[in-house]
């Protein structure tokens, strides 16, 4: 490889590293201060880089915010896919005929509520900053029109596996059940972020999710 080409490759690699450091800084500011707190100066301070670097890589603050969200979604995707793979593996142990039985649906309801609660609590414990960023992202669409399409796409990506899950037991309107479940889980996550981990009432979360999942399963009371 020519020396000039090698230098170009190294330069691009270093540039990408700097760019990612800046995006990480933007995500940290978003989580802590919300959309209005994201300025080149605040991001540079958070990232530990010179102000000139943030304006060099991201002349437009809106582009910086958009690309930070894109990075957030990209990083979250593998974990989300693994979670859903586990849930669908669980569901595959039941045939369509079995899922029509009340006793089976009651067991599925209890199991899914426990699994969902554990997933939510793991997120609150291990990735609280990510949940805060997501909250800002989904709640800021009225403030920033440039984010509306991105937010809608992100919400749909969260809904799609839920719709698929709900369609296993409700072929009439699984979209409605999925939307209600997503809203419930999102609210529980954000409420848990506001309190100390040892103050979280896990059983309360389980009961709420069991009721919502039971509704999707067609159970009279779960």
Secondary structure, DSSP 8 states (H G I E B T S, - for coil): --HHHHHHHHHHHHHHHHHHHHHHHHHHHHHHH-GGG--HHHHHHHHTS-HHHHHHH-SSHHHHHHHHHHHHHHHHHHHHHHHHHHHHHHHTTS-TTGGGSHHHHHHHHHHHHHHHHHHHHHHHHH-HHHHHHHHHHHH-TTT-GGGHHHHHHHHHHHHHHHHHHHHTT-SS-HHHHHHHHHHHHHHHHHHHHTS-GGG--HHHHHHHHHHHHHHHTT-S--
